[in-house]
Structure formats: structure tokens, C-alpha cells
Amino acid sequence: MSQLESIQTPVKEELKQFADIFETALSHENPLLGMALEHLKKRTGKRMRPVLVLLCARLTGRVNDAVLNAAAALELLHTASLVHDDVVDESDTRRGQLSVNALSGNKVAVLVGDYLLSVALQLAAKTQNTEVVGVVAQLGQTLADGELLQLANTKKQELSEASYYEVIRKKTASLFSACAQVGAILAGGSGEEVERMRRFGQLVGMCFQLRDDIFDFDDKADTGKPAGNDMKEGKLTLPVIHALNKAADDGMTALAMKVRRGEATAQEIDSLVAFTREQEGIAYAEWAMDEFRYMAAGLIPEDADQAVVEALRHYVDYVAQRNK
């Protein structure tokens, strides 16, 4: 059994129910909308976030219809944010597949994202839990805030780890946090259990984004993106931020500012990637990722359903060890 299968096994049947709800949500008779939604259906991924909702529900109670609707709502909100992000970043691909904006243009992509957001809120309302509706609504705000914060950082001269962590907490960790929190809420978990799962999800999300950012310096990673792609989009992540602060190299710092302004050539980006490797920026990011990984693992209770406990342990390890 693969690590991914071991993660999904305790909620295998529930995942099928989730898939039915999600499939229905990505269907529409409007030809233009329907075409875009069918395109998005091809990007199924590993369902890491819905699995987290279901596992946290199983850990603290049971999976019910409300949990399934919430899992679909959060995955739709995540999908909507990706569609909008691709417009903002002017990205033509997403995980090796054409983005909606590349397929149908920016106008259609923005409207598709808006549609997905509205369906997400409808599914959240089906849970009939005002706390969950509040979490989902707040998540939409936080994701947008994170994207705007990242855009604002491209105008700054400082290279701050604190600013980097604030962006990934809002853009990535907030979604994992909401998934774990909502699963526990709807399964009937205690206030202490809900908070524990919220914190667990946040730490897993930080770990997840750090792994993604490390990939950007690895030509061999199976991500569908070449090394240095984040820099091509003007993004400076933890590995390069650490390398620049460690070396205090004025020339490389000036080059980093060119990257942020979108003025760096491919050759200059390659130079900054090589510099980051030389200054052990990747090793530092791996150390930081492992810190989040160990803290997350420490929040998994040992006295719960052992199949679910083991699945969550595998979940944390998979997030940190995946190669795509």
C-alpha cells in the first residue's frame, strides 16, 4: 500500500461520497461555464484538503452529511482561489494543465472563480452550522488578504522572513487550518479538540507551502514547473530570503529586487537560484519545514482510533516528503 493510500484508507468510502458532491458542484448547463467546469474536473489532484476534513472528523467523532458538504465547500473555495490566482499571476498552466484563463480568457476565469465561490458558500450553508459558515467566509477573506499582501511585498526593499511567513500563513496554511477545524466542529468535537485540530492544520499547511517553495529550486521535482518559476513571477521565498540575509551580498540583493520588479532575465534568475543553493538556503528551508512537521505530529492524539491516528501521521510525513 502506498503512503497516499494509507492516508485515504480510513475514509475511503466517505471520499467517494465527497467526490459525488464535488462532481455535481462542477456541473452546469451554461455552455461556457460548463466547459470551464469540465476542464477543472480533470484537475482532481490528491484531495489532500478534503481528506484532512474527513480524517479530523473521524478523529473527533463521525463523518456525516454536514462534514461532506463542508469538505466540498472548502475544496471549491480552494479551486476558486486558484482560478483567480492564475489570473493575477498571468499563469498559463496549473500543475501541467492549461489554466482557465489560458483556455477561456481572463473575463471568463474571473467569473468562473466567482461562481465557484458562491457554490462553496451554498454548500457551507447546507451544514446548518453558523460557526462553520463563519469559518468558510473568513477563509475567503484571508486568502484574498494573503494574495494582496504578497503583491504588496513585491514593492518592498526589505527581505523579511516574518513577512514571508505571514503570506504563507494566509495563502496556504489558513486553508489547511480551516479544513481540520471544520471537520472537528461538525463531528461534534470539544472546544479543546477543535482548537487542537485548527492548530494542527495550520502547522501542516506551513509545512506544505515550504515543501512547494523548496521544489522551486529543484529541476528534478515533478511539479510541471521549471526551477526558478516563483522568481519569474516576482516571488522571493524562504530559501532565497535566508541566503540573501546570510550573505549580505549587495549585488545579489540588488538582483533580488530586480526579480521582485519582474525585470530579471532568465540568466539572472539562474544566478540567484545557484546563489541560494551555495548559501544553503534550501537546507535552511528544509530545517524550517521539519520544525513545522514535528510540531504538527506532536498534536496528533495517541488515544484515538488507531487507523485514523496512523493516517494522520502518514499525512504529515507525506506533506513533507512528497516530490510533487
C-alpha positions as CSV (number, residue, x, y, z in Angstrom):
1,M,0.0,0.0,0.0
2,S,1.4,3.4,-0.9
3,Q,1.6,6.2,1.6
4,L,-1.2,8.1,-0.1
5,E,-3.4,5.0,0.0
6,S,-2.7,4.5,3.7
7,I,-3.8,8.1,4.3
8,Q,-7.1,7.7,2.5
9,T,-8.0,4.1,3.7
10,P,-9.9,5.1,6.9
11,V,-12.1,7.5,4.9
12,K,-12.2,5.6,1.6
13,E,-16.0,5.3,1.4
14,E,-16.5,8.9,2.6
15,L,-14.2,10.1,-0.1
16,K,-16.5,8.5,-2.7
17,Q,-19.4,10.4,-1.2
18,F,-17.4,13.6,-1.3
19,A,-16.5,13.0,-4.9
20,D,-20.2,12.8,-5.9
21,I,-21.0,16.1,-4.2
22,F,-17.9,17.8,-5.7
23,E,-18.7,16.4,-9.2
24,T,-22.2,17.7,-9.0
25,A,-21.0,21.1,-8.0
26,L,-18.7,21.3,-11.0
27,S,-21.5,20.8,-13.5
28,H,-23.7,23.4,-15.2
29,E,-25.9,23.6,-18.3
30,N,-24.5,27.0,-19.3
31,P,-22.1,26.1,-22.2
32,L,-19.3,28.5,-21.4
33,L,-19.4,27.8,-17.7
34,G,-19.9,24.1,-18.2
35,M,-16.8,23.9,-20.4
36,A,-14.7,25.6,-17.8
37,L,-16.0,23.4,-15.0
38,E,-15.4,20.3,-17.1
39,H,-11.8,21.4,-17.6
40,L,-11.4,21.9,-13.8
41,K,-12.8,18.3,-13.2
42,K,-9.6,17.0,-14.9
43,R,-7.5,18.5,-12.2
44,T,-8.6,16.2,-9.4
45,G,-5.3,16.1,-7.6
46,K,-4.8,14.0,-4.4
47,R,-7.7,15.5,-2.5
48,M,-5.4,16.4,0.4
49,R,-7.7,19.0,1.9
50,P,-10.9,17.0,1.7
51,V,-9.1,14.1,3.2
52,L,-8.0,16.3,6.1
53,V,-11.6,17.4,6.8
54,L,-12.7,13.7,6.8
55,L,-9.8,12.4,9.0
56,C,-10.2,15.2,11.6
57,A,-14.0,14.4,11.7
58,R,-13.3,10.7,12.2
59,L,-10.7,11.6,14.9
60,T,-13.2,13.6,16.9
61,G,-16.5,11.9,16.0
62,R,-18.0,10.7,12.8
63,V,-18.4,11.8,9.2
64,N,-22.0,13.0,8.5
65,D,-23.6,14.9,5.6
66,A,-22.6,18.2,7.1
67,V,-18.9,17.1,7.1
68,L,-19.2,16.0,3.4
69,N,-20.8,19.3,2.4
70,A,-18.2,21.3,4.3
71,A,-15.3,19.3,2.6
72,A,-16.8,20.1,-0.8
73,A,-17.3,23.7,0.1
74,L,-13.7,24.1,1.2
75,E,-12.3,22.4,-1.9
76,L,-14.5,24.6,-4.1
77,L,-13.2,27.7,-2.3
78,H,-9.7,26.5,-2.8
79,T,-10.4,25.9,-6.5
80,A,-11.9,29.3,-6.9
81,S,-8.8,30.9,-5.3
82,L,-6.5,29.0,-7.7
83,V,-8.5,30.2,-10.7
84,H,-8.3,33.8,-9.5
85,D,-4.6,33.4,-8.6
86,D,-3.8,32.3,-12.2
87,V,-5.4,35.5,-13.5
88,V,-3.4,37.6,-11.0
89,D,-0.2,35.8,-11.8
90,E,-0.9,35.6,-15.6
91,S,-0.2,31.9,-15.4
92,D,-0.9,29.8,-18.5
93,T,-0.6,26.5,-16.6
94,R,-1.5,24.9,-13.3
95,R,0.2,21.6,-12.4
96,G,1.0,21.0,-16.1
97,Q,-2.6,21.7,-17.3
98,L,-3.9,24.8,-19.0
99,S,-5.3,27.3,-16.6
100,V,-8.9,28.5,-17.1
101,N,-7.6,32.0,-18.1
102,A,-5.4,30.4,-20.8
103,L,-8.3,28.3,-22.0
104,S,-11.1,30.9,-22.0
105,G,-9.6,34.3,-21.2
106,N,-9.4,36.4,-18.0
107,K,-13.0,37.6,-18.1
108,V,-14.4,34.0,-18.1
109,A,-11.8,32.9,-15.5
110,V,-12.8,35.6,-13.0
111,L,-16.5,34.8,-13.4
112,V,-15.8,31.1,-13.0
113,G,-13.9,31.8,-9.8
114,D,-16.8,33.9,-8.6
115,Y,-19.3,31.1,-9.4
116,L,-17.2,28.5,-7.6
117,L,-17.1,30.8,-4.5
118,S,-20.8,31.2,-4.5
119,V,-21.4,27.4,-4.7
120,A,-18.9,26.9,-1.9
121,L,-20.9,29.3,0.3
122,Q,-24.1,27.4,-0.6
123,L,-22.6,24.1,0.5
124,A,-21.3,25.7,3.7
125,A,-24.9,26.9,4.4
126,K,-26.1,23.3,4.0
127,T,-24.2,22.3,7.1
128,Q,-26.7,24.5,9.0
129,N,-23.8,25.5,11.3
130,T,-23.3,29.2,11.6
131,E,-19.8,28.7,13.1
132,V,-18.7,26.7,10.0
133,V,-20.3,29.3,7.6
134,G,-18.2,31.9,9.5
135,V,-15.0,29.9,9.1
136,V,-15.6,29.5,5.4
137,A,-16.4,33.1,4.9
138,Q,-13.4,34.2,6.9
139,L,-11.2,31.9,4.9
140,G,-12.2,33.6,1.7
141,Q,-11.1,37.0,3.2
142,T,-7.9,35.6,4.5
143,L,-6.9,34.0,1.1
144,A,-7.5,37.3,-0.7
145,D,-5.6,39.2,2.0
146,G,-2.7,36.9,1.6
147,E,-2.6,37.4,-2.2
148,L,-2.7,41.2,-1.8
149,L,0.0,41.0,0.9
150,Q,2.2,39.0,-1.5
151,L,1.6,41.7,-4.2
152,A,2.5,44.4,-1.7
153,N,5.7,42.7,-0.8
154,T,6.9,43.0,-4.4
155,K,7.2,46.7,-3.9
156,K,9.2,46.4,-0.7
157,Q,13.0,46.7,-0.3
158,E,13.3,44.6,2.8
159,L,13.7,40.8,2.8
160,S,11.9,39.6,5.9
161,E,11.3,36.0,7.0
162,A,8.4,37.4,9.1
163,S,6.7,38.8,6.0
164,Y,7.2,35.6,4.1
165,Y,5.6,33.5,6.9
166,E,2.7,35.9,7.2
167,V,1.9,35.4,3.4
168,I,2.1,31.6,3.5
169,R,0.1,31.5,6.7
170,K,-2.7,33.4,5.0
171,K,-2.4,32.0,1.5
172,T,-1.9,28.3,2.3
173,A,-1.9,27.4,6.0
174,S,-5.3,29.1,6.6
175,L,-7.0,26.6,4.2
176,F,-5.5,23.5,5.9
177,S,-6.4,25.1,9.3
178,A,-10.0,25.6,8.2
179,C,-10.3,22.0,6.9
180,A,-9.1,20.5,10.1
181,Q,-11.1,22.9,12.3
182,V,-14.4,22.4,10.4
183,G,-14.0,18.6,10.4
184,A,-13.7,18.6,14.2
185,I,-16.6,21.1,14.6
186,L,-19.1,19.2,12.5
187,A,-18.2,15.8,14.0
188,G,-19.0,17.1,17.5
189,G,-15.5,17.6,18.8
190,S,-15.0,19.5,22.1
191,G,-13.7,23.1,22.1
192,E,-10.3,21.8,23.0
193,E,-10.3,19.2,20.2
194,V,-11.4,21.8,17.6
195,E,-8.6,24.2,18.6
196,R,-6.1,21.4,18.6
197,M,-7.1,20.4,15.1
198,R,-7.1,24.0,13.9
199,R,-3.6,24.4,15.1
200,F,-2.6,21.0,13.6
201,G,-4.0,22.1,10.2
202,Q,-2.1,25.4,10.3
203,L,1.2,23.7,11.0
204,V,0.6,21.1,8.2
205,G,-0.2,24.0,5.8
206,M,3.0,25.8,6.7
207,C,4.9,22.6,6.0
208,F,3.1,22.1,2.8
209,Q,4.0,25.5,1.4
210,L,7.6,25.3,2.4
211,R,7.8,22.0,0.5
212,D,6.3,23.7,-2.5
213,D,8.8,26.6,-2.2
214,I,11.7,24.1,-1.9
215,F,10.6,22.4,-5.1
216,D,11.2,25.7,-7.0
217,F,14.9,25.2,-6.6
218,D,14.9,21.6,-7.8
219,D,14.9,20.8,-11.6
220,K,14.1,17.2,-10.9
221,A,10.9,17.8,-8.9
222,D,7.8,16.5,-10.6
223,T,5.8,19.8,-10.4
224,G,5.3,20.6,-14.0
225,K,7.3,23.9,-13.4
226,P,11.0,24.6,-14.1
227,A,13.3,25.7,-11.3
228,G,13.1,29.4,-10.6
229,N,9.5,29.7,-11.7
230,D,8.5,31.6,-8.5
231,M,11.2,34.2,-9.2
232,K,9.8,34.5,-12.8
233,E,6.6,35.6,-11.1
234,G,8.5,38.1,-8.8
235,K,8.2,35.9,-5.7
236,L,11.1,35.6,-3.2
237,T,10.6,32.6,-0.9
238,L,12.3,31.5,2.3
239,P,15.3,29.8,0.7
240,V,16.5,32.9,-1.2
241,I,15.5,35.3,1.6
242,H,17.7,33.3,4.0
243,A,20.5,33.1,1.6
244,L,20.5,36.9,0.9
245,N,20.2,37.8,4.6
246,K,23.0,35.3,5.5
247,A,25.5,36.5,2.8
248,A,24.7,40.2,2.9
249,D,25.8,40.4,-0.8
250,D,24.8,43.8,-2.2
251,G,25.0,42.6,-5.8
252,M,22.7,39.6,-5.2
253,T,20.3,41.7,-3.1
254,A,20.1,44.2,-6.0
255,L,19.4,41.3,-8.3
256,A,16.6,40.1,-6.0
257,M,15.0,43.5,-6.2
258,K,15.0,43.2,-10.0
259,V,13.3,39.8,-9.6
260,R,10.6,41.4,-7.5
261,R,10.1,44.1,-10.1
262,G,9.8,41.5,-12.8
263,E,12.9,42.9,-14.6
264,A,15.4,40.0,-14.2
265,T,16.5,37.9,-17.1
266,A,16.3,34.1,-17.2
267,Q,20.1,34.1,-16.8
268,E,20.0,36.4,-13.7
269,I,17.3,34.2,-12.2
270,D,19.5,31.2,-12.7
271,S,22.3,33.0,-11.0
272,L,20.1,33.8,-8.0
273,V,19.0,30.1,-7.8
274,A,22.6,29.0,-7.8
275,F,23.5,31.5,-5.2
276,T,20.6,30.3,-3.0
277,R,22.0,26.7,-3.2
278,E,25.5,27.9,-2.4
279,Q,24.4,29.7,0.7
280,E,22.4,26.7,1.9
281,G,19.1,28.4,1.6
282,I,17.4,25.2,0.6
283,A,18.8,23.3,3.6
284,Y,17.6,26.1,5.9
285,A,14.1,25.9,4.4
286,E,14.1,22.1,4.9
287,W,15.0,22.6,8.5
288,A,12.2,25.1,9.0
289,M,9.7,22.7,7.2
290,D,10.8,19.8,9.5
291,E,10.1,22.0,12.6
292,F,6.6,22.6,11.5
293,R,6.3,18.9,10.7
294,Y,7.4,17.8,14.1
295,M,5.1,20.3,15.8
296,A,2.1,19.0,13.8
297,A,2.9,15.4,14.5
298,G,3.0,16.2,18.2
299,L,-0.6,17.4,18.1
300,I,-2.0,14.0,16.9
301,P,-3.6,12.3,19.9
302,E,-2.4,8.8,20.6
303,D,-5.6,7.6,22.3
304,A,-8.0,7.9,19.4
305,D,-9.0,5.5,16.6
306,Q,-5.6,4.0,15.7
307,A,-6.3,3.7,11.9
308,V,-7.1,7.4,11.8
309,V,-4.1,8.3,14.1
310,E,-1.8,6.4,11.7
311,A,-3.4,8.0,8.7
312,L,-2.8,11.5,10.1
313,R,0.9,10.6,10.9
314,H,1.3,9.4,7.3
315,Y,-0.4,12.6,6.2
316,V,2.1,14.8,7.9
317,D,5.0,12.7,6.6
318,Y,3.6,12.7,3.0
319,V,3.3,16.5,3.0
320,A,6.9,16.9,4.0
321,Q,8.3,14.1,1.8
322,R,6.3,14.4,-1.4
323,N,8.1,15.1,-4.7
324,K,5.3,16.9,-6.5
